[in-house]
Amino acid sequence: MELSYERLCERVRRYRRECREKGLAPTAPGLCLAVDMTPEELVSLLDDTPRGLEKHARRLRRALLEMSEQLERRGDAMAKFLLRQRVYGGYSENPPPAPVRVRMILE
């Protein structure tokens, strides 16, 4: 990631401020655009944070958590749909499937 931590925080703040001023809810795609990342890069950074980018990942996780919290408060069908997306935490009304055990015999 080419952005310094301070610059990343500034871009996140600016994005949230612009959303408030326009009366729009912040979104994960909007956050990606604000910090110049693709959604895939964001998920990759959060899943497997490279050394030295821990603060960056923590700030982005917090921004996504705030967005998830706003979606949970809405409670409408679209909000529930969005909450199921991986980037928002992968919320599901169904429990995860039971793990499958596989036994292999090599001859």
N, CA and C atoms as a LAMMPS dump frame, in Angstrom:
ITEM: TIMESTEP
0
ITEM: NUMBER OF ATOMS
321
ITEM: BOX BOUNDS ff ff ff
-5.0000000000000000e+02 5.0000000000000000e+02
-5.0000000000000000e+02 5.0000000000000000e+02
-5.0000000000000000e+02 5.0000000000000000e+02
ITEM: ATOMS id mol type element x y z
1 1 1 N 0.854 -1.176 0
2 1 2 C 0 0 0
3 1 3 C 0.89 1.225 0
4 2 1 N 0.607 2.128 -0.881
5 2 2 C 1.456 3.305 -1.042
6 2 3 C 1.074 4.454 -0.111
7 3 1 N -0.122 4.426 0.439
8 3 2 C -0.557 5.512 1.322
9 3 3 C 0.059 5.385 2.704
10 4 1 N 0.494 6.509 3.245
11 4 2 C 0.938 6.491 4.634
12 4 3 C -0.297 6.334 5.514
13 5 1 N -0.083 5.941 6.747
14 5 2 C -1.203 5.768 7.672
15 5 3 C -1.957 7.082 7.851
16 6 1 N -1.239 8.173 7.993
17 6 2 C -1.876 9.479 8.187
18 6 3 C -2.718 9.864 6.98
19 7 1 N -2.192 9.613 5.791
20 7 2 C -2.922 9.939 4.554
21 7 3 C -4.16 9.053 4.419
22 8 1 N -4.028 7.787 4.776
23 8 2 C -5.168 6.875 4.746
24 8 3 C -6.279 7.378 5.667
25 9 1 N -5.906 7.739 6.89
26 9 2 C -6.89 8.241 7.855
27 9 3 C -7.565 9.505 7.337
28 10 1 N -6.801 10.375 6.721
29 10 2 C -7.364 11.608 6.163
30 10 3 C -8.369 11.297 5.054
31 11 1 N -8.047 10.351 4.193
32 11 2 C -8.968 9.993 3.11
33 11 3 C -10.251 9.363 3.655
34 12 1 N -10.124 8.535 4.685
35 12 2 C -11.31 7.928 5.299
36 12 3 C -12.177 9.019 5.922
37 13 1 N -11.557 9.94 6.663
38 13 2 C -12.317 11.047 7.279
39 13 3 C -13.009 11.903 6.225
40 14 1 N -12.285 12.205 5.164
41 14 2 C -12.854 13.034 4.097
42 14 3 C -14.051 12.324 3.457
43 15 1 N -13.911 11.034 3.2
44 15 2 C -15.003 10.267 2.6
45 15 3 C -16.239 10.29 3.508
46 16 1 N -16.039 10.033 4.805
47 16 2 C -17.171 10.032 5.744
48 16 3 C -17.806 11.416 5.831
49 17 1 N -16.987 12.469 5.836
50 17 2 C -17.51 13.838 5.894
51 17 3 C -18.346 14.151 4.649
52 18 1 N -17.838 13.782 3.469
53 18 2 C -18.571 14.021 2.227
54 18 3 C -19.904 13.275 2.221
55 19 1 N -19.906 12.044 2.739
56 19 2 C -21.159 11.28 2.822
57 19 3 C -22.156 11.99 3.73
58 20 1 N -21.696 12.451 4.896
59 20 2 C -22.585 13.175 5.818
60 20 3 C -23.148 14.433 5.175
61 21 1 N -22.281 15.2 4.519
62 21 2 C -22.712 16.459 3.894
63 21 3 C -23.733 16.23 2.788
64 22 1 N -23.614 15.108 2.069
65 22 2 C -24.537 14.807 0.978
66 22 3 C -25.728 13.969 1.429
67 23 1 N -25.73 13.576 2.713
68 23 2 C -26.821 12.751 3.228
69 23 3 C -26.801 11.329 2.712
70 24 1 N -25.624 10.834 2.388
71 24 2 C -25.472 9.475 1.869
72 24 3 C -24.855 8.57 2.922
73 25 1 N -25.217 7.311 2.865
74 25 2 C -24.596 6.332 3.756
75 25 3 C -23.259 5.896 3.155
76 26 1 N -22.208 5.834 3.956
77 26 2 C -20.927 5.345 3.43
78 26 3 C -21.037 3.864 3.073
79 27 1 N -20.306 3.459 2.054
80 27 2 C -20.332 2.067 1.603
81 27 3 C -18.908 1.549 1.429
82 28 1 N -18.775 0.232 1.398
83 28 2 C -17.456 -0.373 1.179
84 28 3 C -16.897 0.007 -0.191
85 29 1 N -17.694 -0.025 -1.285
86 29 2 C -17.132 0.414 -2.565
87 29 3 C -16.69 1.88 -2.532
88 30 1 N -17.455 2.721 -1.86
89 30 2 C -17.062 4.129 -1.741
90 30 3 C -15.772 4.283 -0.959
91 31 1 N -15.618 3.495 0.099
92 31 2 C -14.383 3.516 0.881
93 31 3 C -13.204 3.088 0.008
94 32 1 N -13.405 2.044 -0.784
95 32 2 C -12.335 1.581 -1.679
96 32 3 C -11.92 2.688 -2.635
97 33 1 N -12.899 3.367 -3.212
98 33 2 C -12.577 4.462 -4.13
99 33 3 C -11.83 5.58 -3.402
100 34 1 N -12.248 5.865 -2.174
101 34 2 C -11.629 6.953 -1.416
102 34 3 C -10.16 6.676 -1.1
103 35 1 N -9.826 5.409 -0.862
104 35 2 C -8.441 5.069 -0.509
105 35 3 C -7.679 4.453 -1.682
106 36 1 N -8.297 4.502 -2.877
107 36 2 C -7.657 4.035 -4.111
108 36 3 C -7.263 2.561 -4.047
109 37 1 N -8.246 1.717 -3.671
110 37 2 C -8.039 0.272 -3.636
111 37 3 C -9.208 -0.392 -4.34
112 38 1 N -8.976 -1.572 -4.865
113 38 2 C -10.086 -2.368 -5.379
114 38 3 C -10.69 -3.13 -4.202
115 39 1 N -11.939 -3.588 -4.328
116 39 2 C -12.52 -4.403 -3.256
117 39 3 C -11.684 -5.653 -2.967
118 40 1 N -11.112 -6.235 -4.006
119 40 2 C -10.279 -7.426 -3.821
120 40 3 C -9.017 -7.101 -3.02
121 41 1 N -8.423 -5.938 -3.288
122 41 2 C -7.244 -5.52 -2.533
123 41 3 C -7.594 -5.274 -1.069
124 42 1 N -8.77 -4.696 -0.836
125 42 2 C -9.205 -4.446 0.538
126 42 3 C -9.369 -5.751 1.297
127 43 1 N -10.086 -6.7 0.708
128 43 2 C -10.303 -7.995 1.363
129 43 3 C -8.967 -8.7 1.593
130 44 1 N -8.088 -8.649 0.604
131 44 2 C -6.777 -9.281 0.742
132 44 3 C -5.98 -8.661 1.884
133 45 1 N -6.008 -7.334 1.974
134 45 2 C -5.285 -6.644 3.046
135 45 3 C -5.841 -7.033 4.414
136 46 1 N -7.162 -7.148 4.514
137 46 2 C -7.773 -7.472 5.794
138 46 3 C -7.581 -8.938 6.16
139 47 1 N -7.574 -9.82 5.154
140 47 2 C -7.409 -11.254 5.412
141 47 3 C -5.97 -11.632 5.73
142 48 1 N -5.045 -11.006 5.06
143 48 2 C -3.628 -11.38 5.199
144 48 3 C -2.798 -10.097 5.25
145 49 1 N -2.824 -9.432 6.396
146 49 2 C -2.184 -8.134 6.547
147 49 3 C -0.663 -8.261 6.518
148 50 1 N -0.023 -7.619 5.538
149 50 2 C 1.442 -7.65 5.494
150 50 3 C 2.058 -6.909 6.683
151 51 1 N 3.231 -7.323 7.06
152 51 2 C 3.946 -6.655 8.146
153 51 3 C 4.129 -5.181 7.809
154 52 1 N 3.886 -4.349 8.776
155 52 2 C 4.03 -2.912 8.59
156 52 3 C 2.738 -2.212 8.205
157 53 1 N 1.699 -2.982 7.858
158 53 2 C 0.424 -2.37 7.473
159 53 3 C -0.693 -2.687 8.473
160 54 1 N -0.311 -3.114 9.67
161 54 2 C -1.303 -3.477 10.677
162 54 3 C -2.203 -2.293 11.047
163 55 1 N -1.619 -1.108 11.2
164 55 2 C -2.414 0.079 11.54
165 55 3 C -3.368 0.435 10.405
166 56 1 N -2.913 0.296 9.177
167 56 2 C -3.765 0.565 8.02
168 56 3 C -4.986 -0.359 8.057
169 57 1 N -4.722 -1.648 8.227
170 57 2 C -5.803 -2.638 8.231
171 57 3 C -6.768 -2.377 9.38
172 58 1 N -6.25 -2.035 10.558
173 58 2 C -7.104 -1.76 11.717
174 58 3 C -8.021 -0.564 11.441
175 59 1 N -7.502 0.479 10.803
176 59 2 C -8.317 1.662 10.489
177 59 3 C -9.407 1.329 9.482
178 60 1 N -9.069 0.526 8.472
179 60 2 C -10.062 0.135 7.474
180 60 3 C -11.122 -0.789 8.08
181 61 1 N -10.688 -1.693 8.973
182 61 2 C -11.658 -2.559 9.656
183 61 3 C -12.641 -1.729 10.48
184 62 1 N -12.121 -0.727 11.148
185 62 2 C -12.994 0.139 11.959
186 62 3 C -13.996 0.881 11.078
187 63 1 N -13.545 1.385 9.938
188 63 2 C -14.454 2.077 9.012
189 63 3 C -15.543 1.12 8.527
190 64 1 N -15.169 -0.113 8.199
191 64 2 C -16.158 -1.097 7.75
192 64 3 C -17.099 -1.498 8.879
193 65 1 N -16.577 -1.579 10.09
194 65 2 C -17.416 -1.902 11.247
195 65 3 C -18.464 -0.811 11.473
196 66 1 N -18.065 0.444 11.325
197 66 2 C -19.014 1.546 11.468
198 66 3 C -20.097 1.466 10.4
199 67 1 N -19.725 1.094 9.173
200 67 2 C -20.71 0.936 8.104
201 67 3 C -21.655 -0.218 8.405
202 68 1 N -21.118 -1.333 8.895
203 68 2 C -21.945 -2.491 9.253
204 68 3 C -22.941 -2.128 10.343
205 69 1 N -22.485 -1.362 11.318
206 69 2 C -23.358 -0.951 12.416
207 69 3 C -24.514 -0.106 11.885
208 70 1 N -24.234 0.781 10.943
209 70 2 C -25.299 1.598 10.353
210 70 3 C -26.286 0.731 9.575
211 71 1 N -25.774 -0.272 8.868
212 71 2 C -26.657 -1.18 8.134
213 71 3 C -27.539 -1.984 9.087
214 72 1 N -26.96 -2.447 10.188
215 72 2 C -27.744 -3.205 11.165
216 72 3 C -28.87 -2.363 11.739
217 73 1 N -28.614 -1.1 11.973
218 73 2 C -29.655 -0.206 12.503
219 73 3 C -30.785 -0.006 11.501
220 74 1 N -30.462 -0.01 10.208
221 74 2 C -31.503 0.174 9.192
222 74 3 C -32.495 -0.978 9.222
223 75 1 N -32.011 -2.193 9.141
224 75 2 C -32.855 -3.371 9.261
225 75 3 C -33.724 -3.69 8.054
226 76 1 N -33.65 -2.933 6.968
227 76 2 C -34.474 -3.246 5.798
228 76 3 C -33.849 -4.387 4.998
229 77 1 N -34.566 -4.855 3.986
230 77 2 C -34.116 -6.009 3.206
231 77 3 C -32.77 -5.748 2.52
232 78 1 N -32.588 -4.567 1.97
233 78 2 C -31.327 -4.265 1.282
234 78 3 C -30.169 -4.246 2.279
235 79 1 N -30.403 -3.704 3.465
236 79 2 C -29.353 -3.683 4.484
237 79 3 C -28.962 -5.113 4.859
238 80 1 N -29.953 -5.989 5.022
239 80 2 C -29.652 -7.387 5.355
240 80 3 C -28.86 -8.051 4.234
241 81 1 N -29.213 -7.739 2.999
242 81 2 C -28.478 -8.288 1.86
243 81 3 C -27.024 -7.826 1.892
244 82 1 N -26.819 -6.537 2.123
245 82 2 C -25.456 -6 2.157
246 82 3 C -24.634 -6.599 3.292
247 83 1 N -25.283 -6.819 4.435
248 83 2 C -24.56 -7.372 5.582
249 83 3 C -24.053 -8.782 5.327
250 84 1 N -24.623 -9.466 4.369
251 84 2 C -24.161 -10.818 4.042
252 84 3 C -22.88 -10.805 3.219
253 85 1 N -22.544 -9.654 2.677
254 85 2 C -21.316 -9.564 1.896
255 85 3 C -20.108 -9.696 2.803
256 86 1 N -19.116 -10.354 2.3
257 86 2 C -17.918 -10.645 3.088
258 86 3 C -17.254 -9.392 3.652
259 87 1 N -17.213 -8.334 2.866
260 87 2 C -16.512 -7.126 3.287
261 87 3 C -17.178 -6.48 4.513
262 88 1 N -18.474 -6.719 4.701
263 88 2 C -19.182 -6.167 5.858
264 88 3 C -19.218 -7.151 7.029
265 89 1 N -18.5 -8.227 6.942
266 89 2 C -18.441 -9.179 8.045
267 89 3 C -19.125 -10.499 7.762
268 90 1 N -19.781 -10.624 6.621
269 90 2 C -20.372 -11.901 6.241
270 90 3 C -21.525 -12.339 7.112
271 91 1 N -22.36 -11.402 7.535
272 91 2 C -23.511 -11.724 8.373
273 91 3 C -24.426 -12.719 7.665
274 92 1 N -24.954 -13.673 8.426
275 92 2 C -25.904 -14.622 7.866
276 92 3 C -26.917 -14.982 8.937
277 93 1 N -28.175 -15.151 8.529
278 93 2 C -29.201 -15.566 9.477
279 93 3 C -29.092 -17.053 9.768
280 94 1 N -28.407 -17.782 8.91
281 94 2 C -28.238 -19.219 9.085
282 94 3 C -26.884 -19.504 9.71
283 95 1 N -26.822 -20.518 10.575
284 95 2 C -25.51 -20.866 11.132
285 95 3 C -24.612 -21.42 10.036
286 96 1 N -23.312 -21.281 10.211
287 96 2 C -22.407 -21.833 9.197
288 96 3 C -22.562 -23.346 9.125
289 97 1 N -22.34 -23.936 7.971
290 97 2 C -22.473 -25.391 7.853
291 97 3 C -21.45 -26.101 8.734
292 98 1 N -21.843 -27.278 9.162
293 98 2 C -20.935 -28.079 9.988
294 98 3 C -19.712 -28.461 9.174
295 99 1 N -18.55 -28.523 9.82
296 99 2 C -17.348 -28.906 9.077
297 99 3 C -17.487 -30.329 8.535
298 100 1 N -16.897 -30.553 7.405
299 100 2 C -16.933 -31.868 6.778
300 100 3 C -15.597 -32.533 7.02
301 101 1 N -15.661 -33.773 7.476
302 101 2 C -14.428 -34.525 7.701
303 101 3 C -14.159 -35.381 6.476
304 102 1 N -12.94 -35.334 6.03
305 102 2 C -12.537 -36.136 4.87
306 102 3 C -11.384 -37.022 5.304
307 103 1 N -11.497 -38.295 4.992
308 103 2 C -10.433 -39.234 5.328
309 103 3 C -9.888 -39.807 4.026
310 104 1 N -8.596 -39.669 3.849
311 104 2 C -7.972 -40.174 2.634
312 104 3 C -7.004 -41.295 2.989
313 105 1 N -7.038 -42.322 2.207
314 105 2 C -6.08 -43.406 2.38
315 105 3 C -5.222 -43.445 1.125
316 106 1 N -3.944 -43.203 1.31
317 106 2 C -3.019 -43.238 0.19
318 106 3 C -2.337 -44.588 0.149
319 107 1 N -2.364 -45.205 -1.004
320 107 2 C -1.721 -46.512 -1.146
321 107 3 C -0.492 -46.425 -1.992
